[in-house]
Amino acid sequence: MFGAIREQIDTIFKGDPAAKSVLEIVFCYPGFHAVLLHRVAHKLYGSGFYFLARVTSQFARAFTGIEIHPGAKIGRRLFIDHGMGVVIGETTEIGDDVLLYQNVTLGGTGKDKGKRHPTIGDHVIIGTGAKVLGNITVGNHVKIGAGSVVIRPVPDYSTVVGIPGRVVRARIDPTDNLEHGTLPDPEGQLIDDLTHRIEQLEAQVKMLAEERLAGRR
């Protein structure tokens, strides 16, 4: 347990330049509290103490604003930055070294039994407000832009943005950070292309009209 706490503290120091001390992390980081309380709840859940597990997870939710079902499987060094509004469903599986920002949802898409939540690979970054829904797999070293809605599987080393989420970069450098200001905007690019095409068509129509008028003269 103490090893897990130490590892979680080290993870936050590496992931958040605002962290100044161990005491600050222990007392002021809800993501730290949520992950450790989930470890307890998941242990209870796996031992068949379902009610105690849910009570523990609901306490964590009330205390941190982060809701993690005790059945979710979480790997090592998960960092939930800020964390308010994060929801992680029962059959979610998260790999190692994953970073989640606030308002992220790892949710289901129906009321079916069995595996109905996503599987997240290692070294994944999921931006603010992103939703990953359904029994899909998000590969290793994937970056998901803020506000994206991902409903289809994502291959390794990809960047995904948009609603629904689209792969806009493949085979990215895993050392790159998720720089939202430099992410492609597929919807915006499509609108720009359509606008350019309309301008071309308007110019052609104008030219034809002028030629027709000149022919009448």
C-alpha positions in Angstrom: 0.0 0.0 0.0 2.8 2.4 0.9 4.6 1.5 -2.3 1.4 2.4 -4.3 1.1 5.7 -2.5 4.7 6.6 -3.2 4.3 5.7 -6.9 1.1 7.7 -7.1 2.9 10.8 -5.6 5.8 10.4 -8.0 3.4 10.1 -10.9 1.7 13.4 -10.0 5.1 15.2 -9.6 6.0 14.0 -13.1 2.6 14.9 -14.6 1.9 18.3 -13.0 4.4 21.1 -12.8 2.1 22.9 -10.3 2.8 20.2 -7.6 5.2 21.7 -5.1 5.3 19.2 -2.2 4.2 15.8 -1.0 1.9 17.4 1.6 0.2 19.5 -1.2 -0.4 16.3 -3.2 -1.7 14.3 -0.2 -4.1 17.0 1.0 -5.0 18.9 -2.1 -5.2 16.5 -5.1 -8.6 14.8 -5.6 -7.2 12.6 -8.3 -4.7 11.2 -5.8 -7.5 10.5 -3.3 -9.8 9.0 -5.9 -7.3 6.5 -7.2 -6.2 5.3 -3.8 -9.8 4.9 -2.6 -10.6 3.0 -5.8 -7.8 0.6 -5.0 -9.6 -0.2 -1.7 -13.0 -0.4 -3.3 -11.8 -2.6 -6.1 -10.2 -5.0 -3.6 -13.5 -5.2 -1.7 -15.4 -5.7 -5.0 -13.1 -8.5 -6.1 -13.6 -10.2 -2.7 -17.4 -10.2 -3.1 -18.1 -7.3 -0.7 -20.1 -5.4 -3.3 -22.0 -3.2 -0.9 -19.0 -2.0 1.0 -17.2 -1.5 -2.3 -20.0 0.7 -3.6 -20.1 2.7 -0.3 -16.4 3.3 -0.6 -16.7 4.4 -4.2 -19.6 6.7 -3.4 -17.7 8.3 -0.5 -14.8 8.9 -3.0 -17.3 10.4 -5.4 -18.7 12.8 -2.8 -15.3 13.7 -1.5 -13.5 14.2 -4.9 -16.1 14.7 -7.6 -14.7 11.7 -9.4 -16.8 8.6 -9.9 -15.0 5.3 -10.5 -17.1 2.1 -10.3 -15.3 -0.4 -8.0 -15.5 -3.0 -10.8 -13.2 -0.9 -13.1 -9.7 -2.3 -13.6 -7.1 0.4 -13.4 -3.4 -0.1 -14.1 -0.4 1.6 -12.5 0.4 5.3 -12.4 -3.1 6.6 -13.5 -3.1 10.4 -13.1 -6.5 12.2 -13.0 -5.6 15.9 -13.3 -8.1 18.2 -11.6 -10.6 15.4 -11.9 -14.0 17.0 -11.3 -16.7 15.2 -13.3 -14.6 12.2 -14.3 -16.8 9.1 -14.7 -15.3 5.6 -15.2 -17.8 2.7 -15.7 -17.9 -0.8 -14.3 -16.2 -2.8 -17.0 -13.7 -0.2 -18.0 -10.1 -1.4 -18.2 -7.3 1.2 -18.1 -3.6 0.4 -18.8 -0.5 1.9 -17.2 0.6 5.6 -17.3 -2.7 7.0 -18.4 -3.6 10.7 -18.0 -7.2 11.9 -17.7 -8.4 15.5 -17.4 -11.6 16.8 -15.9 -15.0 15.8 -17.2 -13.7 12.7 -19.0 -16.3 9.9 -19.3 -15.3 6.3 -20.0 -18.9 5.0 -20.3 -21.2 2.5 -21.9 -23.8 2.8 -24.6 -26.6 0.6 -23.5 -27.9 -1.6 -20.7 -26.5 -4.9 -21.9 -24.7 -7.1 -19.5 -21.0 -8.0 -19.8 -18.2 -5.9 -21.2 -19.8 -2.6 -22.2 -17.2 0.0 -21.4 -13.9 0.9 -23.1 -10.5 -0.6 -22.8 -7.8 2.0 -22.6 -4.2 1.1 -23.5 -0.9 2.3 -22.0 0.4 5.8 -22.2 -2.9 7.3 -23.3 -3.9 11.0 -22.8 -7.6 11.9 -22.8 -8.4 15.6 -22.9 -10.9 17.7 -21.0 -14.5 16.7 -21.6 -13.8 13.8 -23.9 -16.1 10.9 -24.0 -15.0 7.3 -24.8 -18.2 5.2 -25.1 -18.9 1.5 -25.5 -16.9 -1.7 -25.7 -14.1 -0.4 -27.8 -10.4 -0.5 -27.5 -8.2 2.6 -27.5 -4.6 1.6 -28.3 -1.3 2.4 -26.7 0.2 5.9 -26.9 -3.1 7.5 -28.1 -4.1 11.1 -27.6 -7.7 12.2 -27.6 -8.5 15.9 -27.9 -10.7 17.9 -25.6 -14.4 17.5 -26.2 -14.1 14.5 -28.5 -16.6 11.7 -28.6 -15.0 8.4 -29.4 -17.3 5.5 -30.4 -15.0 3.5 -32.6 -11.7 1.6 -31.9 -8.5 3.7 -32.1 -5.2 2.2 -33.3 -1.9 2.6 -31.5 0.0 5.9 -31.8 -2.9 8.0 -33.0 -4.4 11.4 -32.3 -8.2 11.6 -32.3 -10.4 14.8 -32.4 -14.0 15.7 -33.2 -17.6 14.5 -32.8 -17.6 11.7 -33.6 -13.9 11.2 -33.0 -11.7 10.8 -36.1 -8.0 9.8 -36.3 -6.2 13.0 -37.6 -2.7 11.8 -36.9 -1.2 8.4 -37.1 2.2 7.1 -35.9 2.7 10.1 -33.6 5.8 10.5 -31.5 4.9 9.1 -28.1 7.0 11.8 -26.4 4.9 14.6 -27.8 2.4 16.3 -25.4 -1.3 16.8 -26.2 -1.0 20.4 -27.6 -4.6 21.3 -28.2 -3.6 24.6 -29.9 -1.9 22.6 -32.7 -4.4 19.8 -33.2 -6.0 19.6 -36.7 -9.7 20.7 -37.0 -11.3 18.3 -39.5 -14.7 20.0 -39.3 -13.2 23.5 -39.8 -11.0 22.2 -42.7 -14.1 20.7 -44.4 -16.0 24.1 -44.0 -13.0 25.9 -45.5 -12.8 23.5 -48.4 -16.6 23.9 -49.1 -16.3 27.7 -48.9 -13.4 27.7 -51.3 -15.4 25.4 -53.7 -18.4 27.7 -53.5 -16.3 30.7 -54.3 -14.9 28.9 -57.4 -18.4 27.9 -58.6 -19.7 31.5 -58.1 -16.7 32.8 -60.1 -17.5 30.3 -62.9 -21.2 31.3 -62.9 -20.3 35.0 -63.1 -17.9 34.3 -66.0 -20.5 32.4 -67.9 -23.1 35.1 -67.3 -20.7 37.7 -68.6 -19.9 35.7 -71.7 -23.6 35.2 -72.4 -24.3 38.9 -72.0 -21.3 39.7 -74.3 -22.7 37.3 -76.9 -26.0 39.0 -77.0 -24.3 42.3 -77.7 
